Amino acid sequence: MSDTVHDDVLLCIDFLDYTKDRISRNNIVYQKPIYLYYSDASEHGIDRFLRTSGRVWHFELLVDCQLHVSLNILEFLAAVISLWIDIDAGDTPHTRI
């Protein structure tokens, strides 16, 4: 890591230390959610159940990928796929992106 990059990292850490107890993230930005999705991920796959329509989907990971992919990435993919499927089915109030 170069000295410049190291200095930038230290500066960012200083900013975070200064603001963590002084500024609430809730006071910076408030956004009322347009869509609320419930999806889940595990080391074996990702899935979702939509209560209102009864739609269910599940994608199982290949055995070679299990335990080699971050759970955070799988959770993110589940959220993206949920939105994608609903847009494709026309189940969102705003189907144009």
VEXSE-171775 format. One record per residue (C-alpha): residue number from 1; x, y, z. Coordinates in nm, 2 decimals, padded with zeros to 4 digits. Example, Ala and Ser with C-alpha at 12.3 -4.5 7.8 and 13.67 -1.06 7.14 Angstrom:
% residues 2
<pt><num>1</num><u>01.23</u><v>-00.45</v><w>00.78</w></pt>
<pt><num>2</num><u>01.37</u><v>-00.11</v><w>00.71</w></pt>
This chain:
% residues 97
<pt><num>1</num><u>00.00</u><v>00.00</v><w>00.00</w></pt>
<pt><num>2</num><u>00.14</u><v>00.33</v><w>-00.10</w></pt>
<pt><num>3</num><u>00.19</u><v>00.61</v><w>00.16</w></pt>
<pt><num>4</num><u>-00.08</u><v>00.82</v><w>-00.01</w></pt>
<pt><num>5</num><u>-00.34</u><v>00.54</v><w>00.01</w></pt>
<pt><num>6</num><u>-00.23</u><v>00.46</v><w>00.37</w></pt>
<pt><num>7</num><u>-00.29</u><v>00.83</v><w>00.46</w></pt>
<pt><num>8</num><u>-00.63</u><v>00.83</v><w>00.30</w></pt>
<pt><num>9</num><u>-00.73</u><v>00.52</v><w>00.49</w></pt>
<pt><num>10</num><u>-00.62</u><v>00.68</v><w>00.82</w></pt>
<pt><num>11</num><u>-00.81</u><v>01.00</v><w>00.73</w></pt>
<pt><num>12</num><u>-01.13</u><v>00.79</v><w>00.66</w></pt>
<pt><num>13</num><u>-01.09</u><v>00.61</v><w>00.99</w></pt>
<pt><num>14</num><u>-01.05</u><v>00.95</v><w>01.17</w></pt>
<pt><num>15</num><u>-01.37</u><v>01.07</v><w>01.01</w></pt>
<pt><num>16</num><u>-01.56</u><v>00.76</v><w>01.11</w></pt>
<pt><num>17</num><u>-01.43</u><v>00.77</v><w>01.46</w></pt>
<pt><num>18</num><u>-01.54</u><v>01.14</v><w>01.49</w></pt>
<pt><num>19</num><u>-01.89</u><v>01.09</v><w>01.34</w></pt>
<pt><num>20</num><u>-01.99</u><v>00.75</v><w>01.49</w></pt>
<pt><num>21</num><u>-02.11</u><v>00.90</v><w>01.82</w></pt>
<pt><num>22</num><u>-02.22</u><v>01.24</v><w>01.69</w></pt>
<pt><num>23</num><u>-02.42</u><v>01.18</v><w>01.37</w></pt>
<pt><num>24</num><u>-02.70</u><v>00.93</v><w>01.34</w></pt>
<pt><num>25</num><u>-02.74</u><v>00.79</v><w>00.99</w></pt>
<pt><num>26</num><u>-03.11</u><v>00.82</v><w>01.03</w></pt>
<pt><num>27</num><u>-03.07</u><v>01.20</v><w>01.04</w></pt>
<pt><num>28</num><u>-02.87</u><v>01.22</v><w>00.72</w></pt>
<pt><num>29</num><u>-03.11</u><v>01.03</v><w>00.49</w></pt>
<pt><num>30</num><u>-03.46</u><v>00.91</v><w>00.53</w></pt>
<pt><num>31</num><u>-03.62</u><v>00.71</v><w>00.26</w></pt>
<pt><num>32</num><u>-03.96</u><v>00.55</v><w>00.29</w></pt>
<pt><num>33</num><u>-03.93</u><v>00.20</v><w>00.12</w></pt>
<pt><num>34</num><u>-04.12</u><v>00.15</v><w>-00.20</w></pt>
<pt><num>35</num><u>-04.09</u><v>-00.23</v><w>-00.20</w></pt>
<pt><num>36</num><u>-04.04</u><v>-00.46</v><w>00.10</w></pt>
<pt><num>37</num><u>-03.90</u><v>-00.80</v><w>00.02</w></pt>
<pt><num>38</num><u>-03.84</u><v>-01.10</v><w>00.23</w></pt>
<pt><num>39</num><u>-03.58</u><v>-01.34</v><w>00.09</w></pt>
<pt><num>40</num><u>-03.33</u><v>-01.57</v><w>00.24</w></pt>
<pt><num>41</num><u>-03.00</u><v>-01.73</v><w>00.17</w></pt>
<pt><num>42</num><u>-02.80</u><v>-02.02</v><w>00.31</w></pt>
<pt><num>43</num><u>-02.49</u><v>-02.20</v><w>00.22</w></pt>
<pt><num>44</num><u>-02.71</u><v>-02.43</v><w>00.00</w></pt>
<pt><num>45</num><u>-02.91</u><v>-02.18</v><w>-00.19</w></pt>
<pt><num>46</num><u>-03.14</u><v>-01.87</v><w>-00.20</w></pt>
<pt><num>47</num><u>-03.52</u><v>-01.85</v><w>-00.19</w></pt>
<pt><num>48</num><u>-03.82</u><v>-01.63</v><w>-00.14</w></pt>
<pt><num>49</num><u>-04.18</u><v>-01.66</v><w>-00.06</w></pt>
<pt><num>50</num><u>-04.43</u><v>-01.38</v><w>-00.14</w></pt>
<pt><num>51</num><u>-04.72</u><v>-01.39</v><w>00.09</w></pt>
<pt><num>52</num><u>-04.96</u><v>-01.18</v><w>-00.12</w></pt>
<pt><num>53</num><u>-04.94</u><v>-01.39</v><w>-00.44</w></pt>
<pt><num>54</num><u>-04.81</u><v>-01.72</v><w>-00.30</w></pt>
<pt><num>55</num><u>-04.52</u><v>-01.71</v><w>-00.54</w></pt>
<pt><num>56</num><u>-04.22</u><v>-01.91</v><w>-00.43</w></pt>
<pt><num>57</num><u>-03.88</u><v>-01.95</v><w>-00.59</w></pt>
<pt><num>58</num><u>-03.57</u><v>-02.14</v><w>-00.49</w></pt>
<pt><num>59</num><u>-03.23</u><v>-02.16</v><w>-00.65</w></pt>
<pt><num>60</num><u>-03.00</u><v>-02.43</v><w>-00.52</w></pt>
<pt><num>61</num><u>-02.62</u><v>-02.37</v><w>-00.54</w></pt>
<pt><num>62</num><u>-02.40</u><v>-02.62</v><w>-00.72</w></pt>
<pt><num>63</num><u>-02.22</u><v>-02.84</v><w>-00.47</w></pt>
<pt><num>64</num><u>-01.88</u><v>-02.69</v><w>-00.59</w></pt>
<pt><num>65</num><u>-02.01</u><v>-02.34</v><w>-00.49</w></pt>
<pt><num>66</num><u>-02.15</u><v>-02.43</v><w>-00.15</w></pt>
<pt><num>67</num><u>-01.95</u><v>-02.29</v><w>00.14</w></pt>
<pt><num>68</num><u>-01.73</u><v>-02.10</v><w>-00.11</w></pt>
<pt><num>69</num><u>-01.97</u><v>-01.80</v><w>-00.17</w></pt>
<pt><num>70</num><u>-02.02</u><v>-01.53</v><w>00.09</w></pt>
<pt><num>71</num><u>-02.36</u><v>-01.53</v><w>00.26</w></pt>
<pt><num>72</num><u>-02.38</u><v>-01.15</v><w>00.21</w></pt>
<pt><num>73</num><u>-02.35</u><v>-01.20</v><w>-00.16</w></pt>
<pt><num>74</num><u>-02.62</u><v>-01.46</v><w>-00.16</w></pt>
<pt><num>75</num><u>-02.85</u><v>-01.24</v><w>00.04</w></pt>
<pt><num>76</num><u>-02.79</u><v>-00.95</v><w>-00.21</w></pt>
<pt><num>77</num><u>-02.85</u><v>-01.19</v><w>-00.51</w></pt>
<pt><num>78</num><u>-03.18</u><v>-01.30</v><w>-00.35</w></pt>
<pt><num>79</num><u>-03.30</u><v>-00.94</v><w>-00.32</w></pt>
<pt><num>80</num><u>-03.20</u><v>-00.86</v><w>-00.68</w></pt>
<pt><num>81</num><u>-03.36</u><v>-01.18</v><w>-00.82</w></pt>
<pt><num>82</num><u>-03.68</u><v>-01.11</v><w>-00.62</w></pt>
<pt><num>83</num><u>-03.72</u><v>-00.76</v><w>-00.78</w></pt>
<pt><num>84</num><u>-03.62</u><v>-00.90</v><w>-01.12</w></pt>
<pt><num>85</num><u>-03.89</u><v>-01.17</v><w>-01.11</w></pt>
<pt><num>86</num><u>-04.16</u><v>-00.93</v><w>-00.99</w></pt>
<pt><num>87</num><u>-04.07</u><v>-00.68</v><w>-01.26</w></pt>
<pt><num>88</num><u>-04.08</u><v>-00.95</v><w>-01.52</w></pt>
<pt><num>89</num><u>-04.42</u><v>-01.07</v><w>-01.39</w></pt>
<pt><num>90</num><u>-04.55</u><v>-00.71</v><w>-01.38</w></pt>
<pt><num>91</num><u>-04.62</u><v>-00.73</v><w>-01.00</w></pt>
<pt><num>92</num><u>-04.46</u><v>-00.40</v><w>-00.91</w></pt>
<pt><num>93</num><u>-04.63</u><v>-00.06</v><w>-00.91</w></pt>
<pt><num>94</num><u>-04.34</u><v>00.08</v><w>-01.12</w></pt>
<pt><num>95</num><u>-04.25</u><v>-00.18</v><w>-01.38</w></pt>
<pt><num>96</num><u>-04.04</u><v>00.06</v><w>-01.58</w></pt>
<pt><num>97</num><u>-03.67</u><v>00.10</v><w>-01.46</w></pt>
